[in-house]
């Protein structure tokens, strides 16, 4: 079964050493930037990652994303904006929901807000389900 992963689940899979579940599955090009921003926040704002740890983590993220099918949702901005409005999600989050729906696959997310709002629209899973 194919799956669509958002950045929260990709990061959780890395932390829980479940990277193999990501192999061949879908994510968006947006995930690269969200994951980079997450590492930046941990290093700069939370100060719980040292510079060398950040570099290693970014290399792991890069390698992990190379295992996945990374898609661009271009040309669907209006559809995603409508979906974001109807589900009361950010455009970013609605993009992952749109990906899952358009591919006909479950969305894997750790985001409770997304999980609570899209269960009737797409099947939602967590890394804990694997």
Secondary structure, DSSP 8 states (H G I E B T S, - for coil): --EEE-HHHHHHHHHTT-GGGGTT-EEETHHHHHHHHHHHIIIIIS--S-HHHHHHHHHHHHHHHHTSEEE--TT-HHHHHHHHHHHT--HHHHHHHHHHHHHT-EEE---HHHHHHHTTTS-EE-GGG-
